[in-house]
């Protein structure tokens, strides 16, 4: 994944959380939401603030596991 592909690995399908993109990292969701992965699996947020992976390399997708910190700057989300 490159900077141009800096989209979360899932999309919000229920709720209206505040969305805060972190430069070089995840998309933070503040508030209750349900996100859906590309294969149709739904995941409810369980925390006041949840982090959606945007680098595409998280081992716990759709959630961020901070793998983006190990990537070269050119491969991190914008």
PDB file of N, CA, C and O in Angstrom:
ATOM      1  N   UNK A   1       0.851  -1.169   0.000  1.00  0.00           N
ATOM      2  CA  UNK A   1       0.000   0.000   0.000  1.00  0.00           C
ATOM      3  C   UNK A   1       0.895   1.230   0.000  1.00  0.00           C
ATOM      4  O   UNK A   1       1.944   1.247   0.645  1.00  0.00           O
ATOM      5  N   UNK A   2       0.482   2.239  -0.715  1.00  0.00           N
ATOM      6  CA  UNK A   2       1.248   3.469  -0.789  1.00  0.00           C
ATOM      7  C   UNK A   2       0.450   4.607  -0.199  1.00  0.00           C
ATOM      8  O   UNK A   2      -0.702   4.435   0.199  1.00  0.00           O
ATOM      9  N   UNK A   3       1.060   5.755  -0.146  1.00  0.00           N
ATOM     10  CA  UNK A   3       0.367   6.921   0.398  1.00  0.00           C
ATOM     11  C   UNK A   3      -0.943   7.205  -0.327  1.00  0.00           C
ATOM     12  O   UNK A   3      -1.922   7.621   0.293  1.00  0.00           O
ATOM     13  N   UNK A   4      -0.963   6.984  -1.613  1.00  0.00           N
ATOM     14  CA  UNK A   4      -2.179   7.252  -2.390  1.00  0.00           C
ATOM     15  C   UNK A   4      -3.321   6.327  -2.001  1.00  0.00           C
ATOM     16  O   UNK A   4      -4.481   6.637  -2.272  1.00  0.00           O
ATOM     17  N   UNK A   5      -3.013   5.191  -1.366  1.00  0.00           N
ATOM     18  CA  UNK A   5      -4.027   4.214  -0.976  1.00  0.00           C
ATOM     19  C   UNK A   5      -4.414   4.330   0.493  1.00  0.00           C
ATOM     20  O   UNK A   5      -4.880   3.348   1.070  1.00  0.00           O
ATOM     21  N   UNK A   6      -4.246   5.458   1.100  1.00  0.00           N
ATOM     22  CA  UNK A   6      -4.414   5.613   2.542  1.00  0.00           C
ATOM     23  C   UNK A   6      -5.873   5.611   2.988  1.00  0.00           C
ATOM     24  O   UNK A   6      -6.311   6.523   3.691  1.00  0.00           O
ATOM     25  N   UNK A   7      -6.604   4.616   2.593  1.00  0.00           N
ATOM     26  CA  UNK A   7      -7.988   4.445   3.021  1.00  0.00           C
ATOM     27  C   UNK A   7      -8.037   3.392   4.119  1.00  0.00           C
ATOM     28  O   UNK A   7      -7.229   2.464   4.111  1.00  0.00           O
ATOM     29  N   UNK A   8      -8.965   3.515   5.064  1.00  0.00           N
ATOM     30  CA  UNK A   8      -9.097   2.486   6.095  1.00  0.00           C
ATOM     31  C   UNK A   8      -9.401   1.125   5.485  1.00  0.00           C
ATOM     32  O   UNK A   8      -9.903   1.034   4.365  1.00  0.00           O
ATOM     33  N   UNK A   9      -9.097   0.076   6.225  1.00  0.00           N
ATOM     34  CA  UNK A   9      -9.349  -1.284   5.753  1.00  0.00           C
ATOM     35  C   UNK A   9     -10.805  -1.677   5.926  1.00  0.00           C
ATOM     36  O   UNK A   9     -11.187  -2.797   5.589  1.00  0.00           O
ATOM     37  N   UNK A  10     -11.624  -0.773   6.446  1.00  0.00           N
ATOM     38  CA  UNK A  10     -13.054  -1.015   6.639  1.00  0.00           C
ATOM     39  C   UNK A  10     -13.780   0.320   6.511  1.00  0.00           C
ATOM     40  O   UNK A  10     -13.163   1.385   6.524  1.00  0.00           O
ATOM     41  N   UNK A  11     -15.097   0.239   6.388  1.00  0.00           N
ATOM     42  CA  UNK A  11     -15.879   1.475   6.290  1.00  0.00           C
ATOM     43  C   UNK A  11     -16.950   1.491   7.369  1.00  0.00           C
ATOM     44  O   UNK A  11     -17.427   0.438   7.793  1.00  0.00           O
ATOM     45  N   UNK A  12     -17.326   2.672   7.810  1.00  0.00           N
ATOM     46  CA  UNK A  12     -18.372   2.821   8.819  1.00  0.00           C
ATOM     47  C   UNK A  12     -19.717   2.575   8.152  1.00  0.00           C
ATOM     48  O   UNK A  12     -20.052   3.208   7.151  1.00  0.00           O
ATOM     49  N   UNK A  13     -20.492   1.639   8.723  1.00  0.00           N
ATOM     50  CA  UNK A  13     -21.810   1.327   8.161  1.00  0.00           C
ATOM     51  C   UNK A  13     -22.950   1.673   9.118  1.00  0.00           C
ATOM     52  O   UNK A  13     -24.105   1.749   8.698  1.00  0.00           O
ATOM     53  N   UNK A  14     -22.643   1.884  10.394  1.00  0.00           N
ATOM     54  CA  UNK A  14     -23.654   2.294  11.372  1.00  0.00           C
ATOM     55  C   UNK A  14     -23.020   3.291  12.321  1.00  0.00           C
ATOM     56  O   UNK A  14     -21.832   3.207  12.633  1.00  0.00           O
ATOM     57  N   UNK A  15     -23.822   4.230  12.771  1.00  0.00           N
ATOM     58  CA  UNK A  15     -23.326   5.240  13.685  1.00  0.00           C
ATOM     59  C   UNK A  15     -22.775   6.432  12.917  1.00  0.00           C
ATOM     60  O   UNK A  15     -22.672   6.410  11.690  1.00  0.00           O
ATOM     61  N   UNK A  16     -22.427   7.458  13.654  1.00  0.00           N
ATOM     62  CA  UNK A  16     -21.885   8.671  13.050  1.00  0.00           C
ATOM     63  C   UNK A  16     -20.723   9.188  13.907  1.00  0.00           C
ATOM     64  O   UNK A  16     -20.803  10.273  14.482  1.00  0.00           O
ATOM     65  N   UNK A  17     -19.643   8.398  13.986  1.00  0.00           N
ATOM     66  CA  UNK A  17     -18.528   8.825  14.816  1.00  0.00           C
ATOM     67  C   UNK A  17     -17.771   9.990  14.178  1.00  0.00           C
ATOM     68  O   UNK A  17     -17.803  10.185  12.963  1.00  0.00           O
ATOM     69  N   UNK A  18     -17.095  10.750  15.023  1.00  0.00           N
ATOM     70  CA  UNK A  18     -16.181  11.773  14.521  1.00  0.00           C
ATOM     71  C   UNK A  18     -14.982  11.035  13.943  1.00  0.00           C
ATOM     72  O   UNK A  18     -14.442  10.136  14.588  1.00  0.00           O
ATOM     73  N   UNK A  19     -14.558  11.401  12.736  1.00  0.00           N
ATOM     74  CA  UNK A  19     -13.437  10.744  12.065  1.00  0.00           C
ATOM     75  C   UNK A  19     -12.231  11.670  12.080  1.00  0.00           C
ATOM     76  O   UNK A  19     -12.300  12.801  11.599  1.00  0.00           O
ATOM     77  N   UNK A  20     -11.116  11.181  12.639  1.00  0.00           N
ATOM     78  CA  UNK A  20      -9.895  11.969  12.743  1.00  0.00           C
ATOM     79  C   UNK A  20      -8.730  11.197  12.138  1.00  0.00           C
ATOM     80  O   UNK A  20      -8.211  10.284  12.779  1.00  0.00           O
ATOM     81  N   UNK A  21      -8.301  11.535  10.915  1.00  0.00           N
ATOM     82  CA  UNK A  21      -7.154  10.833  10.335  1.00  0.00           C
ATOM     83  C   UNK A  21      -5.861  11.281  11.002  1.00  0.00           C
ATOM     84  O   UNK A  21      -5.626  12.477  11.170  1.00  0.00           O
ATOM     85  N   UNK A  22      -5.036  10.335  11.375  1.00  0.00           N
ATOM     86  CA  UNK A  22      -3.728  10.621  11.967  1.00  0.00           C
ATOM     87  C   UNK A  22      -2.684  10.549  10.858  1.00  0.00           C
ATOM     88  O   UNK A  22      -2.600   9.546  10.150  1.00  0.00           O
ATOM     89  N   UNK A  23      -1.900  11.590  10.706  1.00  0.00           N
ATOM     90  CA  UNK A  23      -0.867  11.607   9.673  1.00  0.00           C
ATOM     91  C   UNK A  23       0.081  10.428   9.873  1.00  0.00           C
ATOM     92  O   UNK A  23       0.649  10.256  10.951  1.00  0.00           O
ATOM     93  N   UNK A  24       0.247   9.621   8.833  1.00  0.00           N
ATOM     94  CA  UNK A  24       1.144   8.476   8.906  1.00  0.00           C
ATOM     95  C   UNK A  24       0.598   7.303   9.686  1.00  0.00           C
ATOM     96  O   UNK A  24       1.307   6.321   9.904  1.00  0.00           O
ATOM     97  N   UNK A  25      -0.663   7.387  10.114  1.00  0.00           N
ATOM     98  CA  UNK A  25      -1.218   6.323  10.946  1.00  0.00           C
ATOM     99  C   UNK A  25      -2.679   6.048  10.675  1.00  0.00           C
ATOM    100  O   UNK A  25      -3.147   6.201   9.547  1.00  0.00           O
ATOM    101  N   UNK A  26      -3.407   5.638  11.714  1.00  0.00           N
ATOM    102  CA  UNK A  26      -4.783   5.172  11.544  1.00  0.00           C
ATOM    103  C   UNK A  26      -5.808   6.293  11.389  1.00  0.00           C
ATOM    104  O   UNK A  26      -5.490   7.479  11.479  1.00  0.00           O
ATOM    105  N   UNK A  27      -7.028   5.876  11.155  1.00  0.00           N
ATOM    106  CA  UNK A  27      -8.179   6.764  11.196  1.00  0.00           C
ATOM    107  C   UNK A  27      -8.830   6.545  12.550  1.00  0.00           C
ATOM    108  O   UNK A  27      -9.285   5.441  12.849  1.00  0.00           O
ATOM    109  N   UNK A  28      -8.877   7.579  13.366  1.00  0.00           N
ATOM    110  CA  UNK A  28      -9.511   7.457  14.678  1.00  0.00           C
ATOM    111  C   UNK A  28     -11.006   7.694  14.536  1.00  0.00           C
ATOM    112  O   UNK A  28     -11.444   8.599  13.825  1.00  0.00           O
ATOM    113  N   UNK A  29     -11.778   6.867  15.226  1.00  0.00           N
ATOM    114  CA  UNK A  29     -13.231   7.007  15.281  1.00  0.00           C
ATOM    115  C   UNK A  29     -13.596   7.329  16.715  1.00  0.00           C
ATOM    116  O   UNK A  29     -13.313   6.543  17.620  1.00  0.00           O
ATOM    117  N   UNK A  30     -14.217   8.469  16.930  1.00  0.00           N
ATOM    118  CA  UNK A  30     -14.652   8.855  18.275  1.00  0.00           C
ATOM    119  C   UNK A  30     -16.161   8.741  18.322  1.00  0.00           C
ATOM    120  O   UNK A  30     -16.873   9.486  17.649  1.00  0.00           O
ATOM    121  N   UNK A  31     -16.650   7.789  19.134  1.00  0.00           N
ATOM    122  CA  UNK A  31     -18.080   7.543  19.236  1.00  0.00           C
ATOM    123  C   UNK A  31     -18.428   6.139  18.763  1.00  0.00           C
ATOM    124  O   UNK A  31     -17.609   5.449  18.156  1.00  0.00           O
ATOM    125  N   UNK A  32     -19.649   5.736  19.049  1.00  0.00           N
ATOM    126  CA  UNK A  32     -20.113   4.387  18.696  1.00  0.00           C
ATOM    127  C   UNK A  32     -20.247   4.239  17.195  1.00  0.00           C
ATOM    128  O   UNK A  32     -20.718   5.141  16.503  1.00  0.00           O
ATOM    129  N   UNK A  33     -19.818   3.066  16.697  1.00  0.00           N
ATOM    130  CA  UNK A  33     -19.917   2.796  15.263  1.00  0.00           C
ATOM    131  C   UNK A  33     -19.818   1.300  15.017  1.00  0.00           C
ATOM    132  O   UNK A  33     -19.340   0.540  15.860  1.00  0.00           O
ATOM    133  N   UNK A  34     -20.279   0.900  13.848  1.00  0.00           N
ATOM    134  CA  UNK A  34     -20.066  -0.456  13.346  1.00  0.00           C
ATOM    135  C   UNK A  34     -19.326  -0.276  12.028  1.00  0.00           C
ATOM    136  O   UNK A  34     -19.754   0.489  11.164  1.00  0.00           O
ATOM    137  N   UNK A  35     -18.215  -0.984  11.881  1.00  0.00           N
ATOM    138  CA  UNK A  35     -17.445  -0.920  10.638  1.00  0.00           C
ATOM    139  C   UNK A  35     -17.545  -2.261   9.929  1.00  0.00           C
ATOM    140  O   UNK A  35     -17.705  -3.306  10.559  1.00  0.00           O
ATOM    141  N   UNK A  36     -17.447  -2.211   8.607  1.00  0.00           N
ATOM    142  CA  UNK A  36     -17.562  -3.419   7.797  1.00  0.00           C
ATOM    143  C   UNK A  36     -16.318  -3.561   6.921  1.00  0.00           C
ATOM    144  O   UNK A  36     -15.913  -2.614   6.246  1.00  0.00           O
ATOM    145  N   UNK A  37     -15.720  -4.746   6.939  1.00  0.00           N
ATOM    146  CA  UNK A  37     -14.549  -5.019   6.115  1.00  0.00           C
ATOM    147  C   UNK A  37     -15.000  -5.360   4.695  1.00  0.00           C
ATOM    148  O   UNK A  37     -16.189  -5.558   4.448  1.00  0.00           O
ATOM    149  N   UNK A  38     -14.053  -5.427   3.769  1.00  0.00           N
ATOM    150  CA  UNK A  38     -14.396  -5.681   2.371  1.00  0.00           C
ATOM    151  C   UNK A  38     -15.042  -7.050   2.156  1.00  0.00           C
ATOM    152  O   UNK A  38     -15.728  -7.261   1.155  1.00  0.00           O
ATOM    153  N   UNK A  39     -14.826  -7.984   3.093  1.00  0.00           N
ATOM    154  CA  UNK A  39     -15.456  -9.302   2.963  1.00  0.00           C
ATOM    155  C   UNK A  39     -16.827  -9.375   3.656  1.00  0.00           C
ATOM    156  O   UNK A  39     -17.413 -10.452   3.763  1.00  0.00           O
ATOM    157  N   UNK A  40     -17.332  -8.227   4.125  1.00  0.00           N
ATOM    158  CA  UNK A  40     -18.677  -8.158   4.691  1.00  0.00           C
ATOM    159  C   UNK A  40     -18.787  -8.419   6.178  1.00  0.00           C
ATOM    160  O   UNK A  40     -19.896  -8.424   6.713  1.00  0.00           O
ATOM    161  N   UNK A  41     -17.685  -8.636   6.860  1.00  0.00           N
ATOM    162  CA  UNK A  41     -17.723  -8.878   8.304  1.00  0.00           C
ATOM    163  C   UNK A  41     -17.873  -7.541   9.028  1.00  0.00           C
ATOM    164  O   UNK A  41     -17.161  -6.579   8.742  1.00  0.00           O
ATOM    165  N   UNK A  42     -18.813  -7.505   9.970  1.00  0.00           N
ATOM    166  CA  UNK A  42     -19.058  -6.272  10.733  1.00  0.00           C
ATOM    167  C   UNK A  42     -18.416  -6.360  12.112  1.00  0.00           C
ATOM    168  O   UNK A  42     -18.402  -7.410  12.754  1.00  0.00           O
ATOM    169  N   UNK A  43     -17.886  -5.219  12.542  1.00  0.00           N
ATOM    170  CA  UNK A  43     -17.209  -5.116  13.841  1.00  0.00           C
ATOM    171  C   UNK A  43     -17.732  -3.869  14.544  1.00  0.00           C
ATOM    172  O   UNK A  43     -17.703  -2.775  13.980  1.00  0.00           O
ATOM    173  N   UNK A  44     -18.212  -4.031  15.776  1.00  0.00           N
ATOM    174  CA  UNK A  44     -18.662  -2.882  16.559  1.00  0.00           C
ATOM    175  C   UNK A  44     -17.487  -2.301  17.333  1.00  0.00           C
ATOM    176  O   UNK A  44     -16.628  -3.031  17.828  1.00  0.00           O
ATOM    177  N   UNK A  45     -17.464  -0.979  17.429  1.00  0.00           N
ATOM    178  CA  UNK A  45     -16.440  -0.352  18.256  1.00  0.00           C
ATOM    179  C   UNK A  45     -16.771  -0.644  19.716  1.00  0.00           C
ATOM    180  O   UNK A  45     -17.941  -0.688  20.097  1.00  0.00           O
ATOM    181  N   UNK A  46     -15.754  -0.839  20.519  1.00  0.00           N
ATOM    182  CA  UNK A  46     -15.969  -1.170  21.928  1.00  0.00           C
ATOM    183  C   UNK A  46     -15.289  -0.167  22.857  1.00  0.00           C
ATOM    184  O   UNK A  46     -15.300  -0.345  24.076  1.00  0.00           O
ATOM    185  N   UNK A  47     -14.705   0.874  22.295  1.00  0.00           N
ATOM    186  CA  UNK A  47     -13.982   1.877  23.083  1.00  0.00           C
ATOM    187  C   UNK A  47     -14.498   3.270  22.729  1.00  0.00           C
ATOM    188  O   UNK A  47     -15.103   3.457  21.674  1.00  0.00           O
ATOM    189  N   UNK A  48     -14.266   4.240  23.597  1.00  0.00           N
ATOM    190  CA  UNK A  48     -14.669   5.612  23.262  1.00  0.00           C
ATOM    191  C   UNK A  48     -13.984   6.117  21.988  1.00  0.00           C
ATOM    192  O   UNK A  48     -14.587   6.853  21.207  1.00  0.00           O
ATOM    193  N   UNK A  49     -12.719   5.718  21.780  1.00  0.00           N
ATOM    194  CA  UNK A  49     -11.979   6.056  20.561  1.00  0.00           C
ATOM    195  C   UNK A  49     -11.385   4.757  20.020  1.00  0.00           C
ATOM    196  O   UNK A  49     -10.711   4.028  20.749  1.00  0.00           O
ATOM    197  N   UNK A  50     -11.636   4.467  18.737  1.00  0.00           N
ATOM    198  CA  UNK A  50     -11.099   3.271  18.087  1.00  0.00           C
ATOM    199  C   UNK A  50     -10.241   3.707  16.910  1.00  0.00           C
ATOM    200  O   UNK A  50     -10.490   4.752  16.308  1.00  0.00           O
ATOM    201  N   UNK A  51      -9.228   2.907  16.581  1.00  0.00           N
ATOM    202  CA  UNK A  51      -8.316   3.234  15.491  1.00  0.00           C
ATOM    203  C   UNK A  51      -8.443   2.213  14.367  1.00  0.00           C
ATOM    204  O   UNK A  51      -8.190   1.024  14.566  1.00  0.00           O
ATOM    205  N   UNK A  52      -8.837   2.685  13.181  1.00  0.00           N
ATOM    206  CA  UNK A  52      -8.934   1.828  11.997  1.00  0.00           C
ATOM    207  C   UNK A  52      -7.614   1.872  11.232  1.00  0.00           C
ATOM    208  O   UNK A  52      -7.052   2.943  11.004  1.00  0.00           O
ATOM    209  N   UNK A  53      -7.135   0.715  10.848  1.00  0.00           N
ATOM    210  CA  UNK A  53      -5.896   0.618  10.081  1.00  0.00           C
ATOM    211  C   UNK A  53      -6.051   1.291   8.725  1.00  0.00           C
ATOM    212  O   UNK A  53      -7.066   1.127   8.050  1.00  0.00           O
ATOM    213  N   UNK A  54      -5.019   2.062   8.330  1.00  0.00           N
ATOM    214  CA  UNK A  54      -4.988   2.642   6.985  1.00  0.00           C
ATOM    215  C   UNK A  54      -3.777   2.173   6.192  1.00  0.00           C
ATOM    216  O   UNK A  54      -3.684   2.436   4.993  1.00  0.00           O
ATOM    217  N   UNK A  55      -2.838   1.474   6.852  1.00  0.00           N
ATOM    218  CA  UNK A  55      -1.641   1.027   6.117  1.00  0.00           C
ATOM    219  C   UNK A  55      -1.870  -0.325   5.446  1.00  0.00           C
ATOM    220  O   UNK A  55      -1.120  -0.707   4.548  1.00  0.00           O
ATOM    221  N   UNK A  56      -2.907  -1.054   5.878  1.00  0.00           N
ATOM    222  CA  UNK A  56      -3.224  -2.339   5.270  1.00  0.00           C
ATOM    223  C   UNK A  56      -2.381  -3.498   5.755  1.00  0.00           C
ATOM    224  O   UNK A  56      -2.438  -4.580   5.170  1.00  0.00           O
ATOM    225  N   UNK A  57      -1.598  -3.305   6.810  1.00  0.00           N
ATOM    226  CA  UNK A  57      -0.692  -4.367   7.259  1.00  0.00           C
ATOM    227  C   UNK A  57      -0.937  -4.800   8.709  1.00  0.00           C
ATOM    228  O   UNK A  57      -0.141  -5.557   9.263  1.00  0.00           O
ATOM    229  N   UNK A  58      -1.996  -4.345   9.314  1.00  0.00           N
ATOM    230  CA  UNK A  58      -2.291  -4.700  10.696  1.00  0.00           C
ATOM    231  C   UNK A  58      -2.627  -6.179  10.834  1.00  0.00           C
ATOM    232  O   UNK A  58      -3.330  -6.745   9.996  1.00  0.00           O
ATOM    233  N   UNK A  59      -2.126  -6.792  11.881  1.00  0.00           N
ATOM    234  CA  UNK A  59      -2.438  -8.197  12.169  1.00  0.00           C
ATOM    235  C   UNK A  59      -3.818  -8.346  12.812  1.00  0.00           C
ATOM    236  O   UNK A  59      -4.336  -9.457  12.922  1.00  0.00           O
ATOM    237  N   UNK A  60      -4.409  -7.233  13.235  1.00  0.00           N
ATOM    238  CA  UNK A  60      -5.719  -7.278  13.880  1.00  0.00           C
ATOM    239  C   UNK A  60      -6.744  -6.445  13.101  1.00  0.00           C
ATOM    240  O   UNK A  60      -7.663  -5.868  13.683  1.00  0.00           O
ATOM    241  N   UNK A  61      -6.570  -6.393  11.789  1.00  0.00           N
ATOM    242  CA  UNK A  61      -7.467  -5.607  10.935  1.00  0.00           C
ATOM    243  C   UNK A  61      -8.917  -5.973  11.208  1.00  0.00           C
ATOM    244  O   UNK A  61      -9.217  -7.150  11.410  1.00  0.00           O
ATOM    245  N   UNK A  62      -9.818  -5.013  11.222  1.00  0.00           N
ATOM    246  CA  UNK A  62      -9.652  -3.678  10.688  1.00  0.00           C
ATOM    247  C   UNK A  62      -9.028  -2.683  11.659  1.00  0.00           C
ATOM    248  O   UNK A  62      -8.870  -1.511  11.316  1.00  0.00           O
ATOM    249  N   UNK A  63      -8.677  -3.116  12.841  1.00  0.00           N
ATOM    250  CA  UNK A  63      -8.122  -2.212  13.852  1.00  0.00           C
ATOM    251  C   UNK A  63      -6.616  -2.025  13.650  1.00  0.00           C
ATOM    252  O   UNK A  63      -5.934  -2.894  13.108  1.00  0.00           O
ATOM    253  N   UNK A  64      -6.130  -0.906  14.085  1.00  0.00           N
ATOM    254  CA  UNK A  64      -4.704  -0.574  13.973  1.00  0.00           C
ATOM    255  C   UNK A  64      -3.926  -1.284  15.075  1.00  0.00           C
ATOM    256  O   UNK A  64      -4.358  -1.312  16.227  1.00  0.00           O
ATOM    257  N   UNK A  65      -2.774  -1.859  14.721  1.00  0.00           N
ATOM    258  CA  UNK A  65      -1.877  -2.455  15.726  1.00  0.00           C
ATOM    259  C   UNK A  65      -0.521  -1.739  15.744  1.00  0.00           C
ATOM    260  O   UNK A  65       0.443  -2.254  16.310  1.00  0.00           O
ATOM    261  N   UNK A  66      -0.445  -0.570  15.135  1.00  0.00           N
ATOM    262  CA  UNK A  66       0.746   0.281  15.086  1.00  0.00           C
ATOM    263  C   UNK A  66       1.832  -0.237  14.150  1.00  0.00           C
ATOM    264  O   UNK A  66       2.971   0.224  14.225  1.00  0.00           O
ATOM    265  N   UNK A  67       1.511  -1.179  13.272  1.00  0.00           N
ATOM    266  CA  UNK A  67       2.480  -1.660  12.294  1.00  0.00           C
ATOM    267  C   UNK A  67       2.983  -0.518  11.420  1.00  0.00           C
ATOM    268  O   UNK A  67       4.124  -0.556  10.959  1.00  0.00           O
ATOM    269  N   UNK A  68       2.153   0.499  11.184  1.00  0.00           N
ATOM    270  CA  UNK A  68       2.557   1.629  10.339  1.00  0.00           C
ATOM    271  C   UNK A  68       3.848   2.287  10.836  1.00  0.00           C
ATOM    272  O   UNK A  68       4.586   2.880  10.049  1.00  0.00           O
ATOM    273  N   UNK A  69       4.119   2.184  12.135  1.00  0.00           N
ATOM    274  CA  UNK A  69       5.331   2.795  12.695  1.00  0.00           C
ATOM    275  C   UNK A  69       6.601   2.096  12.224  1.00  0.00           C
ATOM    276  O   UNK A  69       7.684   2.680  12.271  1.00  0.00           O
ATOM    277  N   UNK A  70       6.476   0.845  11.769  1.00  0.00           N
ATOM    278  CA  UNK A  70       7.625   0.079  11.298  1.00  0.00           C
ATOM    279  C   UNK A  70       7.890   0.271   9.809  1.00  0.00           C
ATOM    280  O   UNK A  70       8.923  -0.163   9.300  1.00  0.00           O
ATOM    281  N   UNK A  71       6.968   0.915   9.117  1.00  0.00           N
ATOM    282  CA  UNK A  71       7.078   1.085   7.671  1.00  0.00           C
ATOM    283  C   UNK A  71       7.948   2.293   7.318  1.00  0.00           C
ATOM    284  O   UNK A  71       8.005   3.259   8.078  1.00  0.00           O
ATOM    285  N   UNK A  72       8.618   2.241   6.179  1.00  0.00           N
ATOM    286  CA  UNK A  72       9.328   3.435   5.704  1.00  0.00           C
ATOM    287  C   UNK A  72       8.333   4.588   5.525  1.00  0.00           C
ATOM    288  O   UNK A  72       7.166   4.351   5.213  1.00  0.00           O
ATOM    289  N   UNK A  73       8.771   5.794   5.715  1.00  0.00           N
ATOM    290  CA  UNK A  73       7.880   6.955   5.634  1.00  0.00           C
ATOM    291  C   UNK A  73       7.115   6.999   4.315  1.00  0.00           C
ATOM    292  O   UNK A  73       5.962   7.428   4.291  1.00  0.00           O
ATOM    293  N   UNK A  74       7.726   6.569   3.233  1.00  0.00           N
ATOM    294  CA  UNK A  74       7.069   6.605   1.922  1.00  0.00           C
ATOM    295  C   UNK A  74       5.900   5.632   1.827  1.00  0.00           C
ATOM    296  O   UNK A  74       5.045   5.787   0.955  1.00  0.00           O
ATOM    297  N   UNK A  75       5.844   4.630   2.709  1.00  0.00           N
ATOM    298  CA  UNK A  75       4.773   3.634   2.671  1.00  0.00           C
ATOM    299  C   UNK A  75       3.685   3.885   3.720  1.00  0.00           C
ATOM    300  O   UNK A  75       2.704   3.144   3.783  1.00  0.00           O
ATOM    301  N   UNK A  76       3.850   4.905   4.527  1.00  0.00           N
ATOM    302  CA  UNK A  76       2.842   5.205   5.554  1.00  0.00           C
ATOM    303  C   UNK A  76       1.681   5.994   4.968  1.00  0.00           C
ATOM    304  O   UNK A  76       1.854   6.725   3.994  1.00  0.00           O
ATOM    305  N   UNK A  77       0.498   5.849   5.558  1.00  0.00           N
ATOM    306  CA  UNK A  77      -0.646   6.634   5.088  1.00  0.00           C
ATOM    307  C   UNK A  77      -0.392   8.130   5.302  1.00  0.00           C
ATOM    308  O   UNK A  77       0.367   8.519   6.190  1.00  0.00           O
ATOM    309  N   UNK A  78      -1.019   8.939   4.499  1.00  0.00           N
ATOM    310  CA  UNK A  78      -0.863  10.393   4.627  1.00  0.00           C
ATOM    311  C   UNK A  78      -1.779  10.886   5.714  1.00  0.00           C
ATOM    312  O   UNK A  78      -1.814  12.084   5.995  1.00  0.00           O
TER     313      UNK A  78
END
